[in-house]
Amino acid sequence: QPANFLYPSITSPWEARLTPEDSLRFARKVDGLGFDQLWVSEHMIQVPELLGSMG
């Protein structure tokens, strides 16, 4: 799912602008297309000291 990772070297700039509502719309869209799973990152919280290196 877009915006799960915000490492500048592997993501596009638009991913940082996605909102929770965008993620919900995405999930509903793929559900409507018949997908039965949607995987998201389990790392929802990061150590503050690492944020600078993560973008």
C-alpha positions, 0 to 999 in steps of 0.5 A: 500500500502506498505511503507505508514507507517514506524512505526517500530513496525508494518512494515517490514524493506524492506518497508523503502527502497521502492522508488516512482518508486516502488510505481508506479510499484505496482499501475500499477500492481494492476491496471492490476489485475483489482482493481479499487481503491488504497488507500494511506495515507493522511499523506504525511508530518509529524511534524519534532518533531515527526519523532524520535518516528515514526522510 
